[in-house]
Amino acid sequence: MDLKHLREKIEPSAIGDDMYGLISELYPICRSITGDGVRETLRILKTRIPLAVHEVPTGIPVFDWSVPREWNIREAWIKDPDGTKIIDFENSNLHVLNYSVPVHEKVELEELRAHLFTLPDQPDWVPYRTSYYREDWGFCLSQNQLDSLTEGEYEVFIDSTLDDGHLTYGELIIPGELPDEVLLSCHVCHPSLANDNLSGIALVTFLARHLQECSTRYTYRLLFIPGTIGAITWLALNERRTERIRHGLVAACVGDPGHLCYKRSRRGDAEIDRAVEHVLESSGEPFDVVEFSPYGYDERQFCSPGFDLAVGSLTRTPHGQFPEYHSSADNLQLVQPAALADSLATYLAVLDVLERNGTFLNQNPKCEPQLGRRGLYGMVGGYSDSKGLELAMLWVLNLSDGDHSLLDISGRAGLSFDVISSAAEMLIETGLLERNQA
């Protein structure tokens, strides 16, 4: 079965509910760029897809970086002057500054304030903060809770470790007819944040499940990696493999109710850019397209000048542009099954375009071939717009010189990719067209 027919079989409401169920299962886990939270997340994903899990030791040089020490946490809290726990990691893993070093001491409120983080503009929410590359400790709480603290001595306790260990990531390769690859990536380093990026993890997991059911031209490489350092590590260890990557997408923030937004690759006009934009334009729904910038998710690593891979990022509301971003409000109420299903359907539509696109060669290029005696002219049944399909055949024949892809022809002709692709399939069946193997 190819992707086109698989897309027709998918029932959106059921898929959205299943994706939401996976997000709910992963939501309580405390993840970071290293540690047991990532391993537990990948263990759960392995019950759904055959992930290979890789462990990269602390200290391994990866370009200008090195693999950091591994962080794990078991317990953390603050007790007020009366001995009452007022902040407890057990209630929310966002309460602790991610990568906090261990601490157990008593401090006055004035000193404690330097280690407390809030969101003054959203006084009921708890922020998500990290200290990956600077040893520190801290707690996150709501501004309202901070305002309620009274003077006195507070006991702080963080039972964590920061030791030599490993960076852990997951990878799945789904072979296709070609060694050329499509890269699909998500980050697995965030704790209890449902849209950023448990939604991305769910989407790439379900893409993997569906791709395994298909026969594809491309080979698909799916990465579940810690943000930034994970992509840098993978690229450093797999530099030669990047030569095979033809297209790629980074998935994040795909579960909120906002409309879809595509961030172009560094190249700006790569096939992946044109494929995504075609799908979005054909959807009839609102969407945004923004230019590449070296800020954001791991597309900035894949698009760094030493690699310049054709990798974009397809999200719903972009990072930092929804108020719940990196806060306790990015919870299971923010993501919606219908939005998850729509994001998955859009990704599958993009991959379907990539699968069917390509350059072709007209096998009868000297003047227009006689379509009627081949049953292709005036005899096309089963199509709502047979005249449009006939016109599409003429466009495909005229521009199939090995230099124009079906996406190119679609844009030039002002016809949908689906009708151009259908025309090409019919022409192939009659021997008038062949895929360009060059």
C-alpha positions in Angstrom: 0.0 0.0 0.0 1.3 3.5 -0.8 0.9 6.6 1.2 -1.9 8.0 -1.0 -4.1 5.0 -0.2 -3.1 4.8 3.4 -4.2 8.4 3.9 -7.7 7.5 2.6 -8.0 4.8 5.3 -7.2 6.9 8.3 -10.1 7.9 10.6 -9.1 11.3 12.0 -11.1 11.2 15.3 -9.8 7.8 16.3 -6.2 8.8 15.5 -6.4 12.0 17.4 -7.7 10.2 20.5 -4.9 7.7 20.2 -2.3 10.4 19.9 -3.8 12.2 22.9 -3.6 9.0 24.9 0.1 8.6 24.2 0.7 12.3 25.3 -1.3 11.6 28.5 0.9 8.5 29.3 4.1 10.5 28.8 3.0 13.7 30.5 4.0 12.9 34.1 7.6 11.9 33.3 10.4 14.3 34.2 12.6 14.5 31.1 15.8 16.5 30.5 18.6 16.5 27.9 19.9 13.4 29.6 18.8 10.9 32.2 16.3 8.3 33.2 13.3 10.4 32.1 14.4 10.2 28.5 15.0 6.4 28.8 11.6 5.9 30.3 10.0 7.9 27.5 11.8 5.9 24.8 10.9 2.6 26.6 7.3 3.5 26.3 7.7 4.4 22.6 9.4 1.1 22.0 6.1 -0.7 22.9 4.6 1.0 19.9 7.5 1.2 17.3 10.8 -0.7 17.0 13.1 2.1 18.2 16.8 1.6 18.5 18.1 3.4 21.6 21.6 4.8 21.6 23.8 5.9 24.6 26.6 8.4 24.0 29.1 8.7 26.9 29.7 12.0 28.7 32.7 13.9 27.5 32.6 12.8 23.8 33.5 15.8 21.7 30.7 16.8 19.2 31.9 19.7 17.1 32.3 22.7 19.4 30.4 21.0 22.2 30.9 17.9 24.3 28.3 15.4 25.6 27.2 16.8 29.1 27.1 15.0 32.4 23.9 13.0 33.0 21.3 14.5 35.3 18.7 12.6 37.4 16.4 13.8 40.2 14.5 11.9 42.8 13.0 14.4 45.2 12.9 18.2 45.8 11.0 20.5 48.1 11.0 23.8 50.0 9.7 24.0 53.6 8.5 27.3 55.1 9.6 28.5 58.6 6.8 26.4 60.1 8.2 23.2 58.5 5.3 22.9 55.9 6.2 21.9 52.4 5.2 24.7 50.1 6.8 23.5 46.9 7.1 19.8 46.1 8.7 18.2 43.0 6.3 15.3 43.5 3.3 17.6 42.6 4.9 19.0 39.4 8.3 18.4 37.8 8.3 22.0 36.6 8.8 23.1 40.2 12.6 22.4 40.0 15.0 24.2 37.8 15.9 21.5 35.3 19.5 20.3 35.9 19.7 21.7 39.4 22.7 20.5 41.4 21.9 18.8 44.8 21.4 21.1 47.8 20.1 20.8 51.3 20.4 23.9 53.5 18.4 26.5 55.3 18.3 30.0 53.9 16.6 33.3 54.6 13.9 34.4 52.2 16.0 37.2 50.8 18.7 34.6 49.8 16.1 32.2 48.6 14.5 34.7 46.2 17.7 34.6 44.0 16.9 30.9 43.3 13.1 31.3 42.6 11.6 31.8 39.2 8.1 33.0 38.3 6.0 34.5 35.5 4.9 37.9 36.7 2.6 38.4 33.7 0.9 35.1 34.4 0.7 35.0 38.2 -1.1 31.6 38.4 1.3 29.7 36.2 4.6 27.9 37.0 7.4 28.5 34.5 9.7 25.9 33.0 13.4 26.9 33.4 16.7 25.1 32.9 20.3 25.4 33.8 21.9 22.9 31.5 25.4 24.4 31.1 25.8 26.4 34.3 25.8 24.6 37.7 23.0 26.1 39.8 19.9 25.2 41.7 16.5 26.7 41.9 12.7 26.3 42.1 9.9 27.5 39.9 6.6 28.6 41.4 3.7 30.9 40.6 4.0 34.7 41.2 1.0 34.5 43.5 2.8 31.9 45.7 6.0 33.9 45.8 4.0 37.0 46.9 2.5 35.0 49.7 5.9 34.1 51.3 6.7 35.6 54.6 10.1 36.5 56.1 12.0 33.7 57.9 14.2 30.7 57.4 13.3 28.2 54.7 14.7 24.7 54.2 15.5 23.7 50.7 16.2 20.2 49.5 17.1 18.8 46.0 18.1 15.1 45.8 19.7 15.1 42.3 22.8 13.8 40.7 25.0 15.3 38.0 27.6 12.7 37.1 29.4 11.1 34.1 26.8 9.0 32.2 25.2 9.2 28.8 23.1 11.1 26.4 20.3 8.9 25.2 18.3 9.1 22.0 16.0 7.0 19.9 16.2 6.3 16.1 14.1 4.3 13.7 15.0 3.6 10.0 12.2 2.5 7.7 13.8 1.3 4.4 12.4 2.3 1.1 13.2 1.6 -2.5 15.9 4.3 -2.5 18.8 5.0 -0.1 17.8 8.7 -0.3 16.3 9.7 3.1 13.5 11.8 4.6 14.4 12.9 8.1 11.7 13.4 10.7 12.8 14.7 14.1 11.3 15.6 17.5 12.9 16.6 20.8 12.5 14.4 23.9 14.1 16.7 26.5 11.1 18.6 27.9 9.3 17.5 31.1 5.5 17.9 31.6 4.8 20.2 28.6 2.1 18.7 26.5 2.3 20.8 23.3 6.0 21.5 23.4 7.0 18.8 22.7 4.9 15.8 23.7 2.7 16.6 20.7 5.8 16.3 18.4 6.8 13.0 20.0 3.3 11.6 19.5 3.2 12.8 15.9 6.5 11.3 14.9 5.6 8.0 16.6 2.3 7.8 14.7 4.1 8.7 11.5 6.4 5.8 12.1 3.5 3.4 12.7 1.9 4.4 9.4 5.1 4.5 7.3 5.8 0.9 8.4 2.5 -0.1 6.7 3.5 1.4 3.4 5.8 0.7 0.5 7.8 3.9 0.0 10.3 5.2 -2.5 12.3 7.0 0.2 14.0 5.6 3.3 12.7 7.3 6.4 14.9 8.2 9.4 13.0 9.2 12.5 14.9 10.8 15.4 13.8 11.2 19.0 16.6 13.4 20.4 17.3 15.9 23.2 17.0 19.5 21.8 20.1 21.2 20.5 22.7 18.9 22.1 21.0 15.8 20.8 20.9 17.1 17.2 24.5 18.2 17.4 25.5 14.8 18.8 23.7 12.9 16.1 25.2 15.1 13.4 28.7 14.7 14.8 28.4 10.9 14.9 26.6 10.5 11.6 28.1 13.2 9.4 28.6 10.8 6.4 25.0 9.6 6.6 23.7 13.2 6.1 24.7 12.9 2.4 21.7 10.7 1.9 19.2 13.2 3.5 17.1 14.8 0.7 14.2 16.3 2.8 13.4 16.8 6.4 10.9 18.2 9.0 11.2 19.0 12.7 8.0 18.4 14.6 7.0 20.4 17.6 3.9 22.3 18.9 1.5 20.4 16.7 -1.4 19.9 19.2 -2.7 23.4 20.0 -5.8 24.8 18.4 -4.0 27.4 16.3 -3.5 27.1 12.5 -0.5 25.5 10.9 2.7 27.4 10.4 5.7 26.4 8.2 9.2 27.6 8.8 11.2 27.2 5.6 14.6 25.5 5.4 17.7 27.7 5.1 17.6 27.1 1.3 14.1 28.6 1.2 13.1 27.0 -2.1 14.0 23.3 -1.5 11.6 20.6 -2.6 10.4 20.2 1.0 9.5 23.9 1.2 7.5 23.8 -2.0 5.8 20.5 -1.0 4.7 21.8 2.4 3.5 25.1 1.0 1.5 23.3 -1.8 -0.2 21.1 0.8 -1.1 24.1 3.0 -2.3 26.2 0.1 -4.5 23.3 -1.1 -6.0 22.7 2.3 -8.3 25.7 2.1 -7.5 26.4 5.8 -5.6 29.4 7.2 -1.8 29.0 7.5 1.4 30.9 7.8 4.8 30.5 6.1 7.8 32.2 7.7 11.4 32.4 6.5 14.3 30.5 8.0 16.0 32.0 11.0 18.9 30.5 13.1 16.7 30.5 16.2 14.1 27.8 17.1 14.2 24.1 17.2 16.7 21.6 15.7 16.2 22.8 12.1 18.8 25.3 13.0 21.4 22.5 13.5 20.4 20.6 10.4 20.4 23.8 8.4 23.8 25.0 9.8 26.1 26.1 6.9 28.3 23.1 7.2 25.3 20.8 6.5 22.7 23.0 4.9 20.2 20.2 4.8 16.7 20.8 3.3 15.0 20.6 6.7 12.0 22.9 7.7 9.8 22.9 10.7 6.0 22.4 10.5 4.1 23.5 13.7 0.8 24.9 14.7 1.3 28.1 16.8 5.1 28.6 16.8 7.2 28.4 19.9 7.0 31.5 22.1 3.9 32.7 20.4 1.2 31.0 22.5 0.9 32.3 26.1 1.1 28.9 27.7 4.6 28.2 26.1 7.2 26.9 28.7 4.7 27.0 31.6 2.5 24.8 33.6 -0.4 25.9 31.4 1.1 23.9 28.5 -0.9 20.9 29.9 -3.3 18.3 28.7 -6.1 20.8 28.4 -4.1 22.8 25.8 -3.6 20.0 23.2 -6.7 18.8 21.3 -7.2 15.4 19.5 -8.7 17.2 16.5 -5.6 19.4 16.1 -3.3 16.4 16.6 -5.1 14.5 13.9 -5.0 17.5 11.5 -1.3 17.9 12.0 -0.7 14.2 11.3 -2.8 14.3 8.2 -0.9 17.3 7.0 2.5 15.6 7.5 1.3 12.5 5.7 0.0 14.7 2.8 3.5 16.3 2.6 5.2 13.0 2.6 2.8 11.7 -0.1 3.8 14.7 -2.3 7.4 13.9 -1.8 6.8 10.2 -2.6 4.9 11.0 -5.9 7.0 13.9 -7.0 10.0 13.6 -9.3 11.1 14.4 -12.8 9.9 12.3 -15.7 10.7 11.8 -19.4 8.2 12.0 -22.3 8.8 8.9 -24.4 7.2 10.5 -27.4 8.6 14.0 -27.2 8.3 15.0 -30.9 4.9 16.6 -31.2 1.9 15.7 -29.2 1.2 12.0 -29.0 -2.2 10.7 -30.1 -4.0 10.2 -26.8 -7.3 9.1 -28.2 -6.1 5.7 -29.5 -4.6 5.1 -26.1 -7.9 5.7 -24.4 -6.7 8.8 -22.7 -8.6 11.5 -24.6 -12.3 12.1 -24.2 -12.7 8.6 -22.6 -11.5 9.4 -19.1 -14.1 8.1 -16.6 -14.4 8.3 -12.9 -13.1 11.8 -12.6 -15.2 14.8 -11.8 -13.1 17.0 -14.1 -12.1 14.9 -17.0 -11.2 18.0 -19.1 -8.9 19.1 -16.3 -7.2 15.7 -16.3 -6.8 15.8 -20.1 -5.2 19.3 -19.8 -3.0 18.0 -17.0 -1.8 15.2 -19.3 -0.8 17.7 -22.0 1.1 19.8 -19.4 2.9 16.7 -18.0 3.9 15.5 -21.5 5.1 19.0 -22.5 7.2 19.6 -19.4 8.5 16.1 -18.7 12.0 16.8 -20.1 13.9 15.6 -17.1 14.2 19.1 -15.7 10.7 19.9 -14.4 9.2 18.0 -11.4 5.5 17.3 -11.0 5.5 20.1 -8.4 7.0 22.4 -11.0 4.4 21.4 -13.5 1.6 21.8 -11.0 2.7 25.4 -10.3 3.2 26.3 -14.0 -0.1 24.8 -15.1 -2.1 26.2 -12.1 -3.5 22.7 -11.5 -3.4 20.7 -8.2 -0.6 18.3 -7.6 -3.1 15.4 -7.2 -4.5 15.9 -10.8 -0.9 16.3 -12.2 0.2 13.2 -10.4 -2.9 11.3 -11.6 -2.2 12.3 -15.1 1.4 11.2 -14.8 0.3 7.8 -13.5 -2.0 7.3 -16.5 0.7 8.3 -18.9 3.1 5.8 -17.3 0.6 3.0 -17.7 0.4 3.6 -21.5 4.2 3.8 -21.9 4.2 7.5 -22.8 6.1 8.5 -19.6 8.9 7.2 -17.5 10.4 8.3 -14.3 13.8 10.0 -14.8 16.4 7.8 -13.1 19.2 10.3 -13.5 
